[in-house]
Amino acid sequence: MLKENLLQVEQNIKEACKRANRKRSEVTLISVSKTKPIETLKEAYDLGIRVFGENKVQELEQKIPAFGSDVSWHMIGHLQRNKVKYIVGKVDLIHSVDSLRLAEEIQKESEKKNVESNILIEVNVAEEESKFGITCEEVLDLVKTISEFPNIHIRGLMTIAPYVVDSEENRWIFRKIKDLSVDIKDKNIDNVNMDILSMGMTGDYTVAIEEGATHVRVGTGIFGERNYNV
């Protein structure tokens, strides 16, 4: 099943890129492996997957040592400040920075470990109360402040769109955050690079790609439904 799912996702990505007149190489597929055992991740690895996304620090701590340096780990879930020390220097990208206090903690730990951390600013474009992230209006000020941190590099923006049956309903969200990233890029702020736009999940990643996503986070579409009772 995993092989068939991956082939289907890959085909969907290629078709979405073609519709948007983009190259397949412009889109990174992040396999969201939360709740999945290491054996399943290794099966995905054997099928060519090298980028995994996790929502919880505890799972990252368990899974990272089971793989070599050729695997790229992404923290895509909400990150608590007291958990920062466990992943700084171990993950390639933190997608979910949504406050100055969290960025300050990442800077502190990065400095302590003498490493540099790549982050994305999480934007709650739809302003859903149930989701983390800052509003579009708050992004620029936060970006400017964090850009002064020597051990942190802002690489772009991330958003989690609402769950919808029809993925077209989220197109405006993807378009809005893409426009926001372009606006910030045009300001040429030192230590800020808007080359990453992390948006789109199993239900809407093809629409996200059409609107400029560089990284899509696909879990269920690859690994199937999750059992949260494990």
Residue, then its C-alpha position, 0 to 999 in steps of 0.5 A: m500500500l505504501k508504494e502505491n500511495l507514494l506513486q500516486v502522490e508523486q504523480n499528483i505532484k507532477e501533474a500539479c507542477k505541470r498545470a502551474n508551469r513549474k518544475r517538479s524539482e521546485v517542490t519538496l515532499i515532506s512525508v508526515s510520519k507522526t504516530k507511525p513506527i520506525e519500521t514504517l518509516k524505514e519502508a518509506y526510506d527504502l522507497g526513496i523518501r528522505v524528508f520526514g516531518e514530525n509533530k512531536v518532539q518525543e517522536l523526533e527524539q526516538k526516530i532521528p537516531a534510527f536513520g543516517s545523516d542522509v535523512s532530513w527531519h522537519m519539526i512541523g507541529h506546535l513547539q513548546r519553549n521547554k522542548v526546544k533544547y531537544i531538537v535544536g541542532k537535530v532538525d533541518l527546519i522548524h516550520s512552526v515558529d509563531s511567537l517572539r518568545l519561541a524564537e528567543e528560546i531557539q536563539k538561546e539554545s542554538e547559541k549554547k550548542n553553537v549551531e544555526s537554526n532554520i525556521l519558518i514563521e507560522v501564519n494563521v491566514a484563516e485566523e482559525e481559533s483552533k490553530f496556532g500561528i500569527t495573523c498576516e498583519e503581525v508577520l512583518d514586525l515579527v520577521k524584522t525582530i527575529s532577523e536580528f538573531p544571529n543563530i536563526h535564519i528565517r527561510g520562509l512562511m508556513t500555514i495550515a489551511p482549514y480542513v475542507v471537503d473541496s480543496e478549492e476553498n483553500r486556494w485563497i489562503f495559499r494565494k494570500i500567503k504567497d503574496l505575503s512572502v513576495d512582499i517580505k522578500d521585496k523588502n530585502i531584510d538581512n538574514v531573511n530569505m523567503d525561498i520556502l513556502s510550506m503549505g498544503m497537506t493530504g487534502d489540498y497539496t495539489v492546489a497549494i502547489e498550483e499557488g506556489a508551495t515549495h514544501v507540501r506536508v503529506g501524511t495520510g496520503i502516504f501512510g494511510e489513516r492514523n491510529y491515535n490510540v496507540 
